[in-house]
Amino acid sequence: MPLLKEWESFYVIVGSSAAALTGLQFVAAALIADIDAPATSGSVDAFATPTIVHFSGVLLISAALSAPWTTMTPLAILLGLAGVAGVVYAMIIARRSRRQREYQPVFEDWLFHVVLPACAYTTLAVGGYFVSTASAAGLFVVATAAMLLLFTGIHNAWDTVTYLVLVKRQARDDPDQASGASNTPA
């Protein structure tokens, strides 16, 4: 499809970035596994796993837009379904964030872990609709969703790593206060 050919370099860059950042998340998780920081499956499910899901979503978008489609309809359906699934996942993240007890989310957490991903996935679903009309504008909408997910994932990955480093430093400097550290989610 000539319309998709023009986006090839963009999605190679974006998809490669998402794949590399996903790998770095695994490396970071392995390196910080020995930190004596509070971590429960609830906080991991609410704050760490979604970052991997968002990076994987960007990778899916990039792969879908790089595939050799013969028509735009299957691509549009795939993007629309991925967008709807992402919105549902954002609601699940919101529920998990409220239920976990290890960390009290602040406005920035709700913004970057729930609101912006929900906006990105909604944008993706809308972009899927516009792609179905073979609209060049639809591809810009999809690209916007991919970039929002990528930048949100970068923010959340950095936020988690810095939180864990701060908790480790605080535990080393003042073991009695370490359990009270709650500046950013784990």
C-alpha positions as MATLAB code, in Angstrom:
seq = 'MPLLKEWESFYVIVGSSAAALTGLQFVAAALIADIDAPATSGSVDAFATPTIVHFSGVLLISAALSAPWTTMTPLAILLGLAGVAGVVYAMIIARRSRRQREYQPVFEDWLFHVVLPACAYTTLAVGGYFVSTASAAGLFVVATAAMLLLFTGIHNAWDTVTYLVLVKRQARDDPDQASGASNTPA';
ca = [
       0.000    0.000    0.000;
       1.645    3.254   -1.085;
       0.112    5.166    1.814;
       1.818    2.876    4.341;
       5.154    2.879    2.499;
       5.662    6.536    3.438;
       5.472    5.586    7.135;
       7.974    2.745    6.991;
      10.942    4.635    8.504;
       8.777    6.127   11.242;
       7.525    2.741   12.398;
      10.949    1.118   12.136;
      12.246    3.781   14.541;
       9.245    3.711   16.871;
       8.983   -0.086   16.909;
      12.707   -0.508   17.508;
      12.533    1.990   20.351;
       9.638    0.148   21.968;
      11.410   -3.206   21.622;
      14.668   -1.846   23.052;
      12.891   -0.161   25.963;
      11.011   -3.363   26.723;
      14.327   -5.199   26.905;
      15.775   -2.506   29.146;
      12.813   -2.881   31.494;
      13.675   -6.554   31.909;
      17.327   -5.689   32.535;
      16.339   -3.037   35.073;
      14.011   -5.483   36.821;
      16.820   -8.017   37.069;
      19.278   -5.448   38.405;
      16.929   -4.095   41.042;
      15.646   -7.484   42.162;
      18.025   -7.394   45.121;
      16.850   -4.002   46.360;
      15.237   -4.217   49.762;
      12.324   -2.141   48.556;
       8.713   -2.912   49.245;
       7.157   -4.706   46.298;
       3.945   -6.607   46.071;
       2.267   -8.167   43.100;
      -0.427   -5.502   43.483;
       1.990   -2.627   42.981;
       3.813   -4.434   40.177;
       0.484   -5.138   38.427;
      -0.567   -1.511   38.851;
       2.646    0.287   37.981;
       5.323   -1.901   36.350;
       3.453   -4.359   34.134;
       1.482   -1.640   32.309;
       4.746   -0.083   31.125;
       5.663   -3.345   29.394;
       2.140   -3.602   27.971;
       2.333   -0.059   26.561;
       5.742   -0.693   24.981;
       4.337   -3.940   23.557;
       1.356   -1.999   22.215;
       3.705    0.355   20.391;
       5.559   -2.635   19.011;
       2.247   -4.146   17.836;
       1.228   -0.883   16.162;
       4.605   -0.638   14.446;
       4.487   -4.228   13.245;
       0.908   -3.858   12.020;
       1.735   -0.744   10.041;
       4.830   -2.394    8.573;
       3.020   -5.543    7.422;
       2.287   -5.972    3.699;
      -1.478   -5.446    3.778;
      -3.383   -5.697    0.515;
      -6.261   -3.598    1.865;
      -6.636   -1.232    4.789;
      -9.663   -3.003    6.302;
      -7.848   -5.727    8.296;
      -5.334   -3.154    9.533;
      -8.134   -0.835   10.606;
      -9.878   -3.664   12.457;
      -6.661   -4.677   14.208;
      -5.921   -1.090   15.282;
      -9.493   -0.543   16.432;
      -9.533   -3.743   18.486;
      -6.126   -2.932   19.990;
      -7.413    0.521   20.935;
     -10.541   -0.849   22.586;
      -8.512   -3.508   24.433;
      -6.153   -0.785   25.620;
      -8.998    1.332   26.991;
     -10.277   -1.703   28.906;
      -6.745   -2.323   30.180;
      -6.492    1.304   31.358;
      -9.634    0.729   33.424;
      -8.062   -2.412   34.891;
      -4.939   -0.396   35.769;
      -7.108    2.190   37.530;
      -8.755   -0.550   39.589;
      -5.398   -2.143   40.434;
      -3.942    1.231   41.408;
      -6.805    1.844   43.820;
      -6.634   -1.666   45.324;
      -2.896   -1.948   45.975;
      -1.873   -0.747   49.429;
       1.882   -0.369   49.108;
       1.854    3.080   47.575;
      -0.620    5.965   47.560;
      -0.833    7.239   43.947;
      -0.643   11.000   43.421;
      -2.006   13.078   40.525;
       1.033   12.417   38.317;
       0.578    8.666   38.792;
      -3.081    8.783   37.773;
      -2.171   10.973   34.792;
       0.654    8.793   33.452;
      -0.605    5.353   34.459;
      -4.313    5.725   33.693;
      -5.410    8.919   31.932;
      -2.744    9.277   29.224;
      -2.741    5.575   28.304;
      -6.560    5.641   28.100;
      -6.318    8.689   25.828;
      -3.670    6.988   23.693;
      -5.713    3.817   23.277;
      -8.868    5.823   22.522;
      -6.873    7.734   19.913;
      -5.681    4.415   18.483;
      -9.252    3.141   18.167;
     -10.320    6.363   16.448;
      -7.257    6.158   14.215;
      -8.256    2.636   13.249;
     -11.599    3.953   12.075;
      -9.961    6.654    9.963;
      -7.450    4.176    8.546;
     -10.417    2.135    7.313;
     -11.294    5.017    5.008;
      -7.680    4.924    3.674;
      -7.236    8.383    5.056;
      -3.726    9.778    5.424;
      -5.023   11.680    8.452;
      -5.852    8.360   10.109;
      -2.209    7.366    9.944;
      -1.256   10.582   11.745;
      -3.830    9.790   14.436;
      -2.363    6.301   14.878;
       1.161    7.763   14.986;
       0.026   10.166   17.710;
      -1.298    7.253   19.768;
       1.949    5.311   19.310;
       4.084    8.268   20.372;
       1.889    8.999   23.390;
       2.202    5.383   24.515;
       5.954    5.413   23.926;
       6.535    8.631   25.875;
       4.184    7.541   28.648;
       6.088    4.268   28.917;
       9.407    6.108   29.054;
       8.103    8.363   31.830;
       6.716    5.451   33.816;
       9.867    3.363   33.433;
      12.028    6.251   34.630;
       9.617    6.996   37.460;
       9.759    3.406   38.693;
      13.536    3.144   38.503;
      14.102    6.451   40.295;
      11.618    5.471   42.979;
      13.396    2.201   43.606;
      16.802    3.912   43.699;
      15.477    6.466   46.188;
      13.955    3.738   48.350;
      17.231    1.820   48.321;
      19.209    4.929   49.238;
      16.751    5.829   51.983;
      16.870    2.260   53.345;
      20.654    2.413   53.401;
      20.758    5.871   55.007;
      17.873    5.452   57.453;
      16.485    1.903   57.781;
      13.679    3.062   60.100;
      12.237    5.441   57.462;
      12.575    3.173   54.429;
       9.100    1.703   54.755;
       7.572    5.175   54.699;
       9.078    6.206   51.359;
       6.287    6.808   48.886;
       7.276    9.363   46.335;
       6.716    7.265   43.233;
       5.255    3.818   42.548;
       7.249    0.607   42.382;
];
